[in-house]
Amino acid sequence: MAKRSTSPKQGPATAKPSTPSKPSRPAAKCFTSPKISMAPIAPGFKRADIEFHAIDHAGASYEGRVFLNNPKATEKTPRTPAQGYAGSFHIFGHGGCWGDPGHCDILPRRPYDPRPGHTLTPGRKTLIATEAVRRALKQGSEITVTVVPVVRDAPARVDAENVLRFERLKIVTYS
């Protein structure tokens, strides 16, 4: 009769070594506009855009979640019409300056310079938000715009807390 060999009984399962977690960063600061009067807007508009001008994209990449009439919106706010969610825009950030001092400075261009602009020239985003603006106008003739930047990862050299920087925003409607 042949004997079957058995392996020795294994001891208790050992835990796999955990990967070190990244140090937590503070959440990025949100922006909430002052109240924007929409009283002069004709109610039968065909399209409404929210435009962000002169966006700084030198820092971290992020998603900008846009909410109307919800100044308390955070990263955890559900992206639903009931919460005033209008949509998102995405910024592919440059992750800070890697060069010598002055390397990332944007210098003025000559009037007929045919070369492409500096890669850090401030950008512009347009968010088509027709239905969200219509919903917000049902609440009254004034609208606030809140942008919640969501940074997934960022190099240590960038200020991920103050990543959202732009000069102005406009709500534009088309008849």
KEKEDREN-797635 format. One record per residue (C-alpha): z, y, x. Coordinates in steps of 0.02 Angstrom, whole numbers, plus 50000, padded with zeros to 5 digits. Layout:
ZYX/...
//
This chain:
500005000050000/499495016650070/500745030550080/500295047750023/500905061650130/501615076850050/501835093550127/503575100050150/504255110250009/503855128550031/505245141250029/505315155949912/503765166549904/503785180650028/503235197849975/501645204550050/501925219550160/501615234950056/500395248050109/501255264350151/501085276750010/500425293950042/501685307850032/501605315349859/500885332749845/501345345549714/500125346249570/498745359049585/499095375549497/498245378049331/497375393949273/497565401449099/496535416549053/497175431248955/496625431048773/494755433648758/494195442748600/492755433848515/492705446048367/490985453148409/490205435748418/489065430948274/489745415048191/488065405948183/487785404148370/486755389248428/487595386648596/489155392448689/489435391248877/490965394348982/490385401249150/491435401449308/490825413549441/491145414249630/492055397549641/492815394249812/492385376549865/493015376850045/494555366250007/494835349549921/493675341249795/494315341649616/493925339849432/494215355549329/494745350449153/494465364749031/495525367048874/495375380748743/496935388148661/498075375848752/498985385448890/500215371048914/498865358448963/499225347649116/498425333049206/499235321549077/498575330848924/497395319548825/495585325048836/495335325948648/494685339448530/496415340648452/497105346248620/495735359248641/494765349448773/493075357748804/492455347248951/492555346149140/491675352349294/491765344849467/491875353249636/491375344049793/492515352849917/492195354450102/493955348950150/494405364050252/493635371150410/493335358950552/492625371550676/493275384950792/494025400950721/492675410750631/491575395350607/491765395650417/491675414450394/490295419450274/489325433550356/488215445750262/486375441050259/484875451850295/483895456350137/482365445350170/483185431250268/482195415350219/483535403150278/484665394450152/486325402850117/487945398150204/488615381650139/490255390050090/489445403649985/490465404049823/489725393549684/489495394749497/489795381849360/489225382249179/490115371349052/489195368948887/490615370148761/489795373948594/490855362848482/492475366948574/492175385748553/491785383248368/493405373448345/494395386848439/493655400748331/494305391848175/496055395648243/495705414348261/494585427048346/495455425948515/495265411648639/496215407048796/495405396148929/496505384549032/495805375449184/496795360649249/496225355649424/496445337049460/496435333049646/496325314449684/496455315549872/496415329450001/496565331050188/498245337750247/497425353450316/496915360150144/497995368650014/497795356349871/499065365849766/497995381849761/496295373349756/495645382249600/494975399349650/493595409249564/493265427649529/492885427849343/492455417749190/491395422149040/491075414248871/489235416448831/488455412548662/486625410648616/485845413748444/
//
